[in-house]
Amino acid sequence: MTEAKPWVGDHVRDDVSGRLAVITDVRRGAYVLRPVQGPGEWTAEDPAQLRFIAPATLTRRTRGGVPHDGTAAEVEALAEAGAFWRLVPEWVPRDGYTTLSPAVLREVEAGLRRKAQGSIELNEEEE
């Protein structure tokens, strides 16, 4: 399946800069991007390195009562809309996962905190 090129309003990942962005304009083939949150603007260095994440209409489809501030509710709405699967390689299984719940998210958060603490301890040992 050939995916269409992302266009104005679409959410993308700029693999060159490593940032999530919204396409705001296309000028003579140059993609103008802005961060999903906050001010700023940049031109994609390599348009071929823009990975489509979600269509321009996704935020309108998921807006009903869903905050757009990085909360668990927003992540769950994006996952339910299918945006999550556009971020992962095709070889990752698409079924067999648990449903996002507060308990699951707390467990993930605790694991990430343990991982971060381990990284901090390793860095302190190196000094």
All heavy atoms as an XYZ file, in Angstrom:
986
protein
N       0.838     -1.187      0.000
C       0.000      0.000      0.000
C       0.880      1.246      0.000
O       1.760      1.408      0.823
C      -0.878     -0.030      1.261
C      -1.716      1.179      1.440
S      -2.693      0.971      2.959
C      -2.920      2.657      3.357
N       0.647      2.136     -0.911
C       1.403      3.374     -0.998
C       0.659      4.454     -0.226
O      -0.502      4.717     -0.480
C       1.560      3.814     -2.469
O       2.154      2.757     -3.178
C       2.410      5.054     -2.566
N       1.348      5.068      0.721
C       0.719      6.128      1.490
C       0.867      7.448      0.753
O       1.885      7.719      0.125
C       1.364      6.230      2.864
C       1.002      5.086      3.775
C       1.412      5.355      5.212
O       1.414      6.529      5.626
O       1.716      4.382      5.891
N      -0.174      8.273      0.854
C      -0.121      9.602      0.252
C       0.839     10.476      1.049
O       1.096     10.238      2.220
C      -1.522     10.215      0.258
N       1.367     11.478      0.398
C       2.250     12.422      1.089
C       1.434     13.195      2.112
O       0.285     13.532      1.875
C       2.853     13.402      0.087
C       3.873     12.798     -0.830
C       4.446     13.878     -1.728
C       5.467     13.287     -2.678
N       6.038     14.315     -3.550
N       2.048     13.499      3.265
C       1.330     14.332      4.233
C       1.097     15.718      3.641
O       1.831     16.159      2.764
C       2.272     14.375      5.437
C       3.593     13.911      4.949
C       3.371     13.123      3.703
N       0.061     16.393      4.146
C      -0.285     17.695      3.614
C      -0.627     18.651      4.742
O      -0.614     18.283      5.911
C      -1.435     17.573      2.605
C      -1.524     18.761      1.706
C      -2.536     19.680      1.651
C      -0.547     19.210      0.757
N      -2.253     20.657      0.723
C      -1.028     20.388      0.149
C       0.693     18.736      0.360
C      -0.324     21.108     -0.817
C       1.396     19.441     -0.612
C       0.876     20.610     -1.185
N      -0.925     19.874      4.406
C      -1.184     20.935      5.370
C      -2.228     20.483      6.399
O      -3.285     19.984      6.038
C      -1.644     22.220      4.665
C      -2.048     23.286      5.670
C      -0.535     22.731      3.751
N      -1.871     20.665      7.666
C      -2.752     20.290      8.765
C      -2.448     18.925      9.353
O      -2.819     18.637     10.479
N      -1.771     18.070      8.589
C      -1.464     16.729      9.077
C      -0.400     16.771     10.171
O       0.484     17.616     10.169
C      -0.952     15.835      7.942
C      -2.050     15.419      6.976
O      -3.249     15.566      7.320
O      -1.711     14.948      5.882
N      -0.506     15.832     11.085
C       0.508     15.660     12.118
C       1.564     14.708     11.576
O       1.237     13.663     11.010
C      -0.119     15.078     13.388
C      -1.013     16.035     14.094
N      -0.804     16.426     15.383
C      -2.125     16.701     13.691
C      -1.738     17.282     15.741
N      -2.552     17.459     14.730
N       2.831     15.071     11.749
C       3.940     14.270     11.228
C       5.054     14.192     12.266
O       5.085     14.963     13.224
C       4.514     14.860      9.918
C       3.491     14.832      8.799
C       5.047     16.266     10.135
N       5.958     13.258     12.047
C       7.208     13.224     12.813
C       8.307     13.570     11.822
O       8.449     12.922     10.790
C       7.464     11.854     13.417
C       8.816     11.789     14.112
C       9.019     10.475     14.839
N      10.359     10.369     15.345
C      10.847     10.983     16.414
N      10.076     11.780     17.100
N      12.088     10.820     16.799
N       9.060     14.604     12.135
C      10.202     15.008     11.313
C      11.389     14.187     11.814
O      11.973     14.481     12.851
C      10.451     16.509     11.470
C      11.618     17.007     10.637
O      12.210     16.204      9.888
O      11.945     18.205     10.742
N      11.718     13.114     11.099
C      12.782     12.217     11.545
C      14.155     12.879     11.537
O      15.047     12.448     12.254
C      12.804     10.941     10.689
C      11.669      9.995     11.054
O      11.138     10.092     12.182
O      11.324      9.144     10.214
N      14.341     13.934     10.760
C      15.622     14.633     10.744
C      15.820     15.383     12.063
O      16.869     15.282     12.698
C      15.728     15.600      9.547
C      16.984     16.441      9.635
C      15.696     14.815      8.237
N      14.795     16.116     12.504
C      14.913     16.886     13.745
C      14.481     16.076     14.961
O      14.764     16.469     16.091
C      14.075     18.165     13.663
O      12.692     17.854     13.697
N      13.763     14.971     14.737
C      13.273     14.167     15.848
C      12.084     14.783     16.559
O      11.769     14.426     17.685
N      11.377     15.707     15.895
C      10.271     16.428     16.536
C       8.937     16.062     15.903
O       8.855     15.775     14.714
C      10.483     17.933     16.405
C      11.757     18.413     17.076
C      12.107     19.828     16.702
N      11.182     20.779     17.313
C      11.191     22.078     17.056
N      12.059     22.582     16.206
N      10.334     22.881     17.645
N       7.887     16.114     16.741
C       6.522     15.990     16.245
C       6.091     17.359     15.768
O       6.455     18.379     16.373
C       5.592     15.501     17.343
C       5.863     14.092     17.854
C       4.922     13.757     19.010
C       5.713     13.069     16.748
N       5.307     17.396     14.689
C       4.956     18.689     14.114
C       3.617     18.628     13.391
O       3.084     17.556     13.128
C       6.037     19.122     13.120
N       3.131     19.807     13.061
C       1.959     19.979     12.207
C       2.444     20.723     10.973
O       3.182     21.708     11.081
C       0.856     20.783     12.917
C      -0.321     21.040     11.988
C       0.399     20.070     14.178
N       2.056     20.250      9.805
C       2.432     20.939      8.561
C       1.542     22.175      8.428
O       0.323     22.063      8.429
C       2.272     20.028      7.339
C       3.172     18.800      7.478
C       2.573     20.791      6.048
C       2.965     17.758      6.396
N       2.166     23.348      8.323
C       1.394     24.588      8.209
C       1.342     25.136      6.794
O       0.448     25.900      6.467
C       1.966     25.683      9.135
O       3.313     25.929      8.766
C       1.876     25.271     10.587
N       2.304     24.747      5.964
C       2.337     25.272      4.601
C       3.285     24.418      3.769
O       4.160     23.743      4.307
C       2.834     26.726      4.611
C       2.476     27.499      3.344
O       1.820     26.914      2.440
O       2.851     28.681      3.249
N       3.097     24.452      2.460
C       4.040     23.831      1.524
C       4.366     24.903      0.502
O       3.496     25.358     -0.232
C       3.452     22.580      0.841
C       4.461     21.979     -0.113
C       2.995     21.559      1.874
N       5.633     25.326      0.493
C       6.071     26.404     -0.397
C       7.112     25.866     -1.368
O       8.225     25.536     -0.954
C       6.682     27.543      0.418
C       5.728     28.160      1.418
C       6.405     29.245      2.229
N       5.558     29.653      3.341
C       6.005     30.021      4.518
N       7.307     30.075      4.754
N       5.178     30.367      5.476
N       6.721     25.780     -2.635
C       7.618     25.268     -3.680
C       8.246     23.935     -3.282
O       9.443     23.714     -3.434
C       8.705     26.281     -3.991
C       8.170     27.551     -4.559
C       9.298     28.470     -4.958
N       8.739     29.691     -5.490
C       9.242     30.879     -5.270
N      10.320     31.023     -4.567
N       8.670     31.934     -5.796
N       7.425     23.058     -2.709
C       7.896     21.733     -2.318
C       8.543     21.661     -0.950
O       8.866     20.582     -0.464
N       8.731     22.812     -0.292
C       9.319     22.837      1.050
C       8.197     22.809      2.085
O       7.278     23.628      2.037
C      10.163     24.093      1.236
N       8.284     21.861      3.007
C       7.262     21.706      4.037
C       7.597     22.595      5.236
O       8.668     22.468      5.830
C       7.166     20.253      4.488
C       6.498     19.360      3.474
C       7.153     18.976      2.313
C       5.205     18.915      3.674
C       6.542     18.163      1.380
C       4.576     18.096      2.750
C       5.247     17.731      1.602
O       4.641     16.925      0.675
N       6.661     23.492      5.567
C       6.818     24.376      6.711
C       6.096     23.717      7.884
O       4.925     23.351      7.780
C       6.241     25.778      6.435
C       6.411     26.690      7.642
C       6.905     26.377      5.191
N       6.831     23.560      9.006
C       6.310     22.843     10.163
C       6.271     23.750     11.381
O       7.037     24.700     11.487
C       7.212     21.644     10.469
C       7.532     20.717      9.295
C       8.593     19.713      9.708
C       6.287     20.021      8.814
N       5.391     23.409     12.309
C       5.372     24.046     13.617
C       5.242     22.946     14.653
O       4.731     21.866     14.369
C       4.236     25.049     13.746
C       2.857     24.412     13.798
C       1.797     25.429     14.236
N       0.466     24.885     14.122
C      -0.094     24.056     15.000
N       0.568     23.665     16.058
N      -1.312     23.597     14.818
N       5.704     23.192     15.881
C       5.557     22.180     16.916
C       4.082     21.934     17.214
O       3.249     22.826     17.010
C       6.269     22.768     18.126
C       6.651     24.145     17.780
C       6.366     24.395     16.342
N       3.764     20.749     17.696
C       2.380     20.440     18.050
C       1.912     21.386     19.147
O       0.775     21.831     19.133
C       2.253     18.963     18.485
C       0.858     18.665     19.010
C       2.584     18.047     17.313
N       2.789     21.710     20.081
C       2.469     22.675     21.128
C       3.581     23.708     21.204
O       4.749     23.377     21.051
C       2.326     21.992     22.479
C       1.116     21.094     22.567
C       0.965     20.501     23.947
O       1.888     20.479     24.736
N      -0.225     20.001     24.233
N       3.207     24.933     21.444
C       4.194     25.981     21.604
C       4.494     26.712     20.314
O       4.060     26.323     19.239
N       5.261     27.797     20.444
C       5.571     28.631     19.284
C       6.731     28.064     18.469
O       7.440     27.170     18.903
C       5.965     29.961     19.916
C       6.572     29.564     21.225
C       5.785     28.350     21.675
N       6.927     28.624     17.309
C       8.069     28.264     16.478
C       7.649     27.764     15.119
O       6.478     27.476     14.873
N       8.630     27.681     14.255
C       8.396     27.221     12.889
C       9.733     26.835     12.292
O      10.762     27.426     12.619
C       7.757     28.370     12.092
C       7.464     28.032     10.653
C       6.790     29.191      9.924
O       5.575     29.369     10.105
O       7.505     29.905      9.198
N       9.748     25.811     11.448
C      10.949     25.425     10.729
C      10.555     24.760      9.430
O       9.412     24.376      9.233
C      11.855     24.524     11.581
C      11.396     23.107     11.780
C      11.772     22.005     11.066
C      10.488     22.619     12.769
N      11.164     20.869     11.552
C      10.374     21.228     12.603
C       9.752     23.225     13.790
C       9.548     20.429     13.404
C       8.946     22.429     14.584
C       8.856     21.064     14.392
N      11.497     24.676      8.526
C      11.290     24.013      7.245
C      11.947     22.642      7.309
O      13.089     22.519      7.760
C      11.907     24.832      6.100
O      11.303     26.137      6.106
C      11.664     24.184      4.759
N      11.218     21.625      6.887
C      11.750     20.264      6.906
C      12.971     20.193      5.994
O      12.911     20.601      4.839
C      10.690     19.274      6.446
N      14.083     19.687      6.529
C      15.300     19.563      5.728
C      15.134     18.532      4.618
O      15.667     18.701      3.532
C      16.481     19.171      6.621
C      16.931     20.275      7.537
C      18.112     19.845      8.398
O      18.962     19.069      7.912
O      18.170     20.291      9.558
N      14.409     17.452      4.917
C      14.205     16.376      3.942
C      12.746     15.928      3.998
O      12.367     15.163      4.882
C      15.134     15.203      4.253
C      15.017     14.077      3.249
O      14.207     14.186      2.288
O      15.726     13.064      3.421
N      11.897     16.404      3.077
C      10.485     16.037      3.099
C      10.245     14.521      3.072
O       9.237     14.047      3.579
C       9.918     16.700      1.838
C      10.833     17.846      1.585
C      12.191     17.371      2.012
N      11.190     13.756      2.527
C      11.039     12.300      2.506
C      11.139     11.703      3.906
O      10.732     10.569      4.130
C      12.089     11.676      1.595
N      11.672     12.481      4.858
C      11.825     12.011      6.232
C      10.676     12.457      7.140
O      10.779     12.370      8.359
C      13.159     12.496      6.810
C      14.366     11.924      6.111
C      14.449     10.417      6.291
O      14.318      9.891      7.376
N      14.641      9.717      5.183
N       9.580     12.923      6.546
C       8.389     13.258      7.322
C       7.506     12.016      7.380
O       7.071     11.512      6.353
C       7.617     14.410      6.676
C       8.320     15.751      6.636
C       7.447     16.771      5.902
C       8.650     16.230      8.039
N       7.278     11.517      8.597
C       6.425     10.333      8.772
C       5.033     10.779      9.184
O       4.858     11.449     10.196
C       6.992      9.401      9.848
C       8.028      8.476      9.319
C       8.317      7.354     10.270
N       8.837      7.860     11.539
C       8.627      7.287     12.705
N       7.913      6.198     12.795
N       9.137      7.799     13.804
N       4.050     10.386      8.397
C       2.651     10.708      8.673
C       2.225     10.047      9.978
O       2.479      8.869     10.199
C       1.778     10.207      7.522
C       0.325     10.432      7.740
C      -0.245     11.656      7.463
C      -0.479      9.425      8.237
C      -1.588     11.867      7.663
C      -1.832      9.624      8.434
C      -2.389     10.854      8.147
N       1.595     10.809     10.869
C       1.095     10.270     12.129
C      -0.416     10.303     12.176
O      -1.048      9.312     12.486
C       1.672     11.045     13.330
C       3.173     10.808     13.402
C       1.005     10.628     14.627
C       3.864     11.620     14.452
N      -0.999     11.453     11.886
C      -2.447     11.594     11.977
C      -2.920     12.652     10.992
O      -2.234     13.635     10.752
C      -2.847     12.002     13.390
N      -4.112     12.427     10.443
C      -4.641     13.403      9.490
C      -5.066     14.690     10.175
O      -5.258     14.731     11.392
C      -5.854     12.683      8.891
C      -6.271     11.726      9.944
C      -5.001     11.298     10.639
N      -5.226     15.716      9.372
C      -5.629     17.022      9.893
C      -6.952     16.923     10.646
O      -7.173     17.647     11.600
C      -5.759     18.019      8.746
N      -7.821     16.018     10.268
C      -9.139     15.915     10.885
C      -9.124     15.155     12.201
O     -10.103     15.147     12.912
C     -10.116     15.203      9.936
O      -9.587     13.914      9.626
C     -10.343     16.003      8.692
N      -8.008     14.527     12.575
C      -7.985     13.709     13.784
C      -8.349     14.515     15.020
O      -9.160     14.080     15.822
C      -6.612     13.071     13.983
C      -6.504     12.201     15.233
C      -7.439     11.007     15.122
C      -5.092     11.765     15.456
N      -7.789     15.693     15.173
C      -8.083     16.463     16.380
C      -9.550     16.854     16.435
O     -10.135     16.874     17.503
C      -7.196     17.713     16.480
O      -7.329     18.469     15.286
C      -5.752     17.343     16.702
N     -10.162     17.111     15.290
C     -11.587     17.434     15.298
C     -12.404     16.199     15.660
O     -13.376     16.279     16.377
C     -12.008     17.992     13.948
C     -11.532     19.409     13.734
C     -12.152     20.027     12.508
N     -11.614     19.508     11.269
C     -10.491     19.916     10.719
N      -9.771     20.842     11.292
N     -10.069     19.395      9.574
N     -12.007     15.021     15.173
C     -12.742     13.792     15.471
C     -12.630     13.413     16.931
O     -13.515     12.801     17.484
C     -12.199     12.623     14.637
C     -12.625     12.656     13.207
C     -12.440     11.298     12.558
N     -11.227     10.628     12.945
C     -10.184     10.396     12.153
N     -10.207     10.806     10.915
N      -9.132      9.761     12.587
N     -11.521     13.723     17.569
C     -11.300     13.287     18.950
C     -11.501     14.409     19.959
O     -11.306     14.193     21.138
C      -9.873     12.721     19.106
O      -8.942     13.735     18.775
C      -9.666     11.509     18.258
N     -11.909     15.584     19.496
C     -11.967     16.729     20.397
C     -13.058     16.598     21.453
O     -12.902     17.082     22.555
C     -12.185     18.009     19.596
C     -12.107     19.244     20.477
C     -11.941     20.498     19.687
N     -10.575     20.551     19.212
C     -10.205     21.073     18.068
N     -11.094     21.601     17.275
N      -8.953     21.075     17.694
N     -14.171     15.945     21.184
C     -15.299     15.879     22.101
C     -14.931     15.509     23.525
O     -14.888     14.357     23.878
N     -14.683     16.488     24.358
C     -14.399     16.258     25.763
C     -12.999     15.750     26.055
O     -12.685     15.439     27.196
N     -12.144     15.643     25.048
C     -10.790     15.132     25.269
C      -9.821     16.299     25.357
O      -9.743     17.121     24.453
C     -10.357     14.195     24.113
C      -8.927     13.742     24.303
C     -11.290     13.013     24.026
N      -9.066     16.379     26.458
C      -8.082     17.462     26.559
C      -6.934     17.241     25.582
O      -6.613     16.111     25.248
C      -7.588     17.354     28.001
C      -7.824     15.935     28.373
C      -9.049     15.504     27.606
N      -6.340     18.318     25.122
C      -5.189     18.226     24.219
C      -3.968     18.783     24.939
O      -3.382     19.766     24.532
C      -5.459     18.977     22.910
C      -6.502     18.309     22.091
N      -6.228     17.269     21.259
C      -7.833     18.487     22.046
C      -7.342     16.846     20.695
N      -8.330     17.574     21.160
N      -3.612     18.112     26.033
C      -2.521     18.598     26.864
C      -1.556     17.493     27.282
O      -0.866     17.613     28.277
C      -3.081     19.303     28.101
C      -4.012     18.397     28.901
O      -4.144     17.204     28.563
O      -4.609     18.888     29.869
N      -1.516     16.396     26.530
C      -0.578     15.324     26.840
C      -1.037     14.405     27.960
O      -0.246     13.640     28.485
N      -2.309     14.449     28.313
C      -2.808     13.603     29.387
C      -3.097     12.201     28.868
O      -3.121     11.943     27.664
C      -4.107     14.177     29.988
O      -5.107     14.181     28.967
C      -3.900     15.577     30.532
N      -3.358     11.288     29.791
C      -3.688      9.911     29.425
C      -4.933      9.860     28.548
O      -5.018      9.047     27.625
C      -3.893      9.068     30.680
N      -5.896     10.740     28.811
C      -7.124     10.759     28.007
C      -6.815     11.096     26.551
O      -7.392     10.512     25.630
C      -8.113     11.766     28.585
N      -5.884     12.018     26.332
C      -5.516     12.371     24.961
C      -4.817     11.207     24.278
O      -5.107     10.880     23.132
C      -4.626     13.603     24.932
C      -4.238     14.001     23.511
C      -3.338     15.216     23.452
O      -2.891     15.698     24.500
O      -3.085     15.676     22.335
N      -3.897     10.567     24.993
C      -3.182      9.422     24.420
C      -4.164      8.318     24.061
O      -4.092      7.727     22.983
C      -2.101      8.913     25.406
C      -1.500      7.605     24.903
C      -1.028      9.959     25.597
N      -5.106      8.035     24.948
C      -6.089      6.991     24.675
C      -6.949      7.338     23.472
O      -7.222      6.489     22.624
C      -6.964      6.758     25.906
C      -7.861      5.552     25.748
C      -8.525      5.129     27.046
O      -8.382      5.820     28.065
O      -9.187      4.086     27.021
N      -7.368      8.606     23.350
C      -8.175      9.024     22.203
C      -7.398      8.865     20.904
O      -7.934      8.408     19.893
C      -8.634     10.469     22.384
N      -6.112      9.229     20.919
C      -5.292      9.073     19.719
C      -5.124      7.596     19.361
O      -5.194      7.219     18.204
C      -3.927      9.727     19.917
C      -3.925     11.252     19.941
C      -2.564     11.774     20.357
C      -4.333     11.814     18.604
N      -4.913      6.754     20.374
C      -4.766      5.321     20.120
C      -6.046      4.746     19.533
O      -6.016      3.965     18.572
C      -4.394      4.592     21.413
N      -7.191      5.132     20.098
C      -8.473      4.644     19.592
C      -8.725      5.119     18.164
O      -9.365      4.424     17.376
C      -9.607      5.089     20.504
C      -9.638      4.325     21.814
C     -10.708      4.827     22.763
O     -11.567      5.623     22.331
O     -10.684      4.430     23.933
N      -8.213      6.283     17.803
C      -8.392      6.812     16.450
C      -7.414      6.192     15.462
O      -7.491      6.436     14.268
C      -8.228      8.335     16.460
N      -6.471      5.370     15.960
C      -5.539      4.693     15.078
C      -4.219      5.396     14.867
O      -3.361      4.907     14.148
N      -4.021      6.549     15.488
C      -2.786      7.295     15.266
C      -1.570      6.563     15.805
O      -0.499      6.615     15.218
C      -2.881      8.680     15.905
N      -1.729      5.872     16.924
C      -0.597      5.180     17.541
C       0.073      4.212     16.576
O       1.295      4.162     16.480
C      -1.065      4.430     18.787
C      -0.013      3.532     19.359
C       1.012      4.054     20.122
C      -0.028      2.180     19.119
C       1.996      3.234     20.651
C       0.939      1.348     19.639
C       1.958      1.885     20.405
N      -0.712      3.450     15.848
C      -0.135      2.407     14.988
C       0.635      2.964     13.813
O       1.424      2.273     13.200
C      -1.223      1.437     14.533
C      -1.739      0.682     15.712
C      -2.991      0.750     16.246
C      -1.004     -0.216     16.547
N      -3.072     -0.041     17.353
C      -1.874     -0.647     17.564
C       0.309     -0.690     16.543
C      -1.470     -1.540     18.555
C       0.694     -1.570     17.529
C      -0.190     -1.989     18.515
N       0.461      4.226     13.501
C       1.258      4.831     12.426
C       2.679      5.130     12.895
O       3.548      5.428     12.105
C       0.596      6.115     11.941
C      -0.755      5.876     11.315
C      -1.399      7.207     10.956
N      -2.783      7.067     10.646
C      -3.239      6.777      9.440
N      -2.422      6.606      8.457
N      -4.529      6.663      9.234
N       2.917      5.053     14.217
C       4.225      5.360     14.781
C       5.126      4.144     14.903
O       6.329      4.278     15.085
C       4.063      5.970     16.184
C       3.320      7.289     16.257
C       3.071      7.666     17.712
C       4.107      8.378     15.568
N       4.562      2.942     14.848
C       5.349      1.735     15.117
C       5.585      0.945     13.830
O       4.795      1.011     12.894
C       4.658      0.837     16.170
C       4.569      1.537     17.503
C       3.289      0.404     15.711
N       6.675      0.169     13.772
C       6.957     -0.633     12.576
C       5.871     -1.677     12.324
O       5.171     -2.099     13.248
C       8.285     -1.323     12.909
C       8.859     -0.579     14.065
C       7.710      0.048     14.791
N       5.749     -2.099     11.084
C       4.726     -3.075     10.698
C       4.880     -4.409     11.412
O       3.911     -5.128     11.606
C       4.740     -3.293      9.177
C       4.177     -2.132      8.392
C       2.718     -1.864      8.712
O       1.928     -2.818      8.824
O       2.373     -0.682      8.867
N       6.100     -4.782     11.827
C       6.304     -6.091     12.444
C       5.780     -6.172     13.869
O       5.668     -7.247     14.440
C       7.782     -6.495     12.413
C       8.725     -5.507     13.037
C       9.425     -4.533     12.390
C       9.056     -5.380     14.424
N      10.167     -3.799     13.280
C       9.970     -4.307     14.546
C       8.690     -6.060     15.577
C      10.503     -3.904     15.755
C       9.229     -5.653     16.785
C      10.121     -4.589     16.857
N       5.406     -5.046     14.471
C       4.863     -5.063     15.831
C       3.422     -5.566     15.772
O       2.612     -5.058     15.009
C       4.909     -3.650     16.455
C       4.226     -3.619     17.812
C       6.343     -3.159     16.546
N       3.089     -6.601     16.587
C       1.714     -7.138     16.571
C       0.693     -6.060     16.905
O       0.941     -5.181     17.737
C       1.733     -8.216     17.669
C       3.166     -8.511     17.905
C       3.945     -7.283     17.545
N      -0.457     -6.131     16.252
C      -1.506     -5.129     16.455
C      -2.589     -5.589     17.437
O      -3.546     -4.882     17.675
C      -2.195     -4.805     15.131
C      -1.379     -4.095     14.045
C      -0.370     -3.147     14.555
N       0.091     -2.208     13.566
C       1.359     -2.039     13.247
N       2.305     -2.749     13.808
N       1.709     -1.143     12.372
N      -2.470     -6.776     17.989
C      -3.487     -7.251     18.934
C      -2.817     -7.941     20.113
O      -1.611     -8.148     20.132
C      -4.482     -8.185     18.247
C      -3.808     -9.373     17.582
O      -2.595     -9.593     17.780
O      -4.494    -10.107     16.861
N      -3.616     -8.279     21.136
C      -3.093     -8.960     22.300
C      -2.610     -8.040     23.396
O      -2.016     -8.488     24.374
N      -2.873     -6.758     23.262
C      -2.435     -5.802     24.275
C      -3.573     -5.528     25.257
O      -4.735     -5.655     24.935
C      -1.995     -4.481     23.630
C      -0.793     -4.643     22.746
C      -0.918     -4.717     21.369
C       0.479     -4.750     23.292
C       0.184     -4.877     20.560
C       1.591     -4.913     22.491
C       1.432     -4.976     21.126
O       2.526     -5.143     20.334
N      -3.206     -5.094     26.439
C      -4.195     -4.736     27.445
C      -4.816     -3.380     27.111
O      -4.227     -2.586     26.378
C      -3.540     -4.702     28.845
O      -4.569     -4.552     29.816
C      -2.560     -3.564     28.979
N      -5.989     -3.143     27.636
C      -6.666     -1.861     27.458
C      -5.998     -0.821     28.352
O      -5.632     -1.120     29.487
C      -8.150     -1.988     27.852
O      -8.733     -3.042     27.096
C      -8.905     -0.705     27.600
N      -5.830      0.375     27.822
C      -5.284      1.454     28.640
C      -6.241      1.738     29.792
O      -7.427      1.927     29.592
C      -5.104      2.725     27.816
C      -3.934      2.750     26.848
C      -3.951      4.044     26.048
C      -2.624      2.598     27.563
N      -5.718      1.726     30.982
C      -6.505      2.042     32.167
C      -5.599      2.826     33.110
O      -4.373      2.816     32.948
C      -6.990      0.764     32.851
O      -5.883      0.073     33.418
N      -6.171      3.476     34.104
C      -5.321      4.195     35.057
C      -4.279      3.278     35.712
O      -3.135      3.677     35.898
C      -6.318      4.752     36.075
C      -7.576      4.928     35.285
C      -7.595      3.756     34.342
N      -4.662      2.044     36.025
C      -3.721      1.115     36.661
C      -2.563      0.779     35.730
O      -1.400      0.748     36.147
C      -4.444     -0.156     37.088
N      -2.858      0.538     34.451
C      -1.812      0.215     33.482
C      -0.888      1.413     33.300
O       0.337      1.279     33.281
C      -2.423     -0.222     32.127
C      -1.370     -0.283     31.044
C      -3.136     -1.556     32.266
N      -1.458      2.598     33.187
C      -0.646      3.798     33.008
C       0.230      4.069     34.230
O       1.379      4.485     34.091
C      -1.535      4.999     32.691
C      -2.225      4.930     31.320
C      -3.233      6.057     31.182
C      -1.228      4.957     30.200
N      -0.288      3.799     35.450
C       0.532      3.954     36.653
C       1.703      2.971     36.637
O       2.825      3.315     37.012
C      -0.313      3.750     37.914
C      -1.155      4.966     38.290
C      -1.756      4.837     39.676
N      -2.666      3.702     39.788
C      -3.961      3.734     39.487
N      -4.513      4.843     39.067
N      -4.708      2.667     39.635
N       1.442      1.749     36.172
C       2.506      0.746     36.095
C       3.582      1.168     35.086
O       4.774      1.038     35.343
C       1.915     -0.610     35.706
C       2.883     -1.750     35.811
C       2.222     -3.092     35.558
O       1.025     -3.248     35.852
O       2.928     -3.978     35.049
N       3.154      1.686     33.953
C       4.101      2.172     32.945
C       4.909      3.344     33.512
O       6.129      3.388     33.372
C       3.357      2.590     31.651
C       4.277      3.343     30.713
C       2.764      1.370     30.968
N       4.224      4.266     34.171
C       4.915      5.416     34.757
C       5.958      4.957     35.780
O       7.097      5.438     35.788
C       3.919      6.357     35.415
C       4.582      7.567     36.047
C       3.611      8.469     36.771
O       2.521      7.999     37.171
O       3.951      9.648     36.949
N       5.586      3.998     36.627
C       6.522      3.501     37.641
C       7.740      2.855     36.980
O       8.887      3.056     37.402
C       5.819      2.501     38.561
N       7.511      2.092     35.918
C       8.624      1.464     35.197
C       9.542      2.493     34.565
O      10.771      2.356     34.606
N       8.963      3.533     33.977
C       9.772      4.592     33.374
C      10.576      5.345     34.436
O      11.735      5.702     34.216
C       8.889      5.561     32.585
C       8.277      4.989     31.305
C       7.252      5.963     30.735
C       9.341      4.652     30.287
N       9.966      5.558     35.603
C      10.693      6.230     36.698
C      11.870      5.371     37.168
O      12.954      5.889     37.419
C       9.756      6.543     37.856
C       8.800      7.681     37.556
C       7.929      8.000     38.780
N       6.898      8.929     38.441
C       7.045     10.243     38.343
N       8.226     10.769     38.541
N       6.037     11.022     38.032
N      11.644      4.039     37.279
C      12.740      3.144     37.672
C      13.843      3.184     36.631
O      15.030      3.241     36.954
C      12.237      1.704     37.843
C      11.460      1.465     39.123
C      11.214     -0.009     39.369
N      10.518     -0.672     38.275
C       9.202     -0.747     38.140
N       8.410     -0.198     39.042
N       8.666     -1.388     37.123
N      13.477      3.182     35.365
C      14.455      3.233     34.273
C      15.242      4.544     34.327
O      16.462      4.549     34.201
C      13.742      3.093     32.925
C      14.626      3.107     31.736
C      15.399      1.829     31.623
C      16.153      1.819     30.298
N      17.149      0.797     30.265
N      14.530      5.650     34.532
C      15.196      6.951     34.611
C      16.129      7.002     35.815
O      17.237      7.517     35.722
C      14.159      8.071     34.689
N      15.701      6.463     36.941
C      16.535      6.460     38.136
C      17.798      5.642     37.888
O      18.881      6.036     38.281
C      15.766      5.900     39.340
C      16.536      5.998     40.633
C      16.873      7.439     41.014
O      16.081      8.350     40.810
N      18.041      7.645     41.566
N      17.652      4.510     37.195
C      18.823      3.697     36.849
C      19.787      4.456     35.972
O      21.003      4.375     36.141
N      19.265      5.252     35.037
C      20.125      6.057     34.160
C      20.855      7.116     34.956
O      22.026      7.387     34.723
C      19.289      6.727     33.069
O      18.714      5.758     32.234
N      20.180      7.715     35.930
C      20.808      8.742     36.761
C      21.931      8.115     37.583
O      23.025      8.655     37.676
C      19.754      9.417     37.670
C      18.793     10.251     36.826
C      20.433     10.277     38.740
C      17.573     10.732     37.565
N      21.665      6.934     38.165
C      22.679      6.259     38.970
C      23.886      5.879     38.125
O      25.034      6.011     38.553
C      22.080      5.034     39.652
C      21.093      5.394     40.749
C      20.293      4.201     41.256
O      20.515      3.072     40.775
O      19.431      4.427     42.126
N      23.666      5.416     36.880
C      24.783      5.075     35.999
C      25.626      6.297     35.691
O      26.835      6.236     35.679
C      24.269      4.437     34.704
C      23.784      3.008     34.807
C      23.187      2.564     33.481
C      24.918      2.066     35.208
N      24.977      7.423     35.415
C      25.712      8.654     35.108
C      26.536      9.126     36.298
O      27.636      9.619     36.142
C      24.749      9.761     34.662
C      24.197      9.500     33.285
O      24.792      8.784     32.493
N      23.034     10.065     32.996
N      26.009      8.970     37.518
C      26.742      9.377     38.708
C      27.988      8.506     38.917
O      29.028      8.980     39.340
C      25.831      9.321     39.935
C      24.784     10.408     39.944
C      23.778     10.256     41.060
O      23.793      9.235     41.777
O      22.929     11.162     41.203
N      27.869      7.210     38.582
C      29.011      6.298     38.716
C      30.120      6.650     37.746
O      31.290      6.498     38.042
C      28.555      4.852     38.495
C      27.709      4.301     39.611
C      27.160      2.912     39.282
O      27.573      2.328     38.257
O      26.321      2.438     40.064
N      29.769      7.165     36.558
C      30.750      7.500     35.535
C      31.561      8.741     35.914
O      32.665      8.931     35.444
C      30.056      7.724     34.187
C      29.478      6.455     33.605
C      28.661      6.720     32.358
O      28.532      7.889     31.943
O      28.137      5.756     31.778
N      31.007      9.600     36.751
C      31.676     10.856     37.105
C      32.756     10.676     38.087
O      33.293     10.012     38.677
C      30.668     11.866     37.669
C      29.707     12.331     36.606
C      28.638     13.268     37.172
O      28.557     13.456     38.390
O      27.882     13.800     36.384
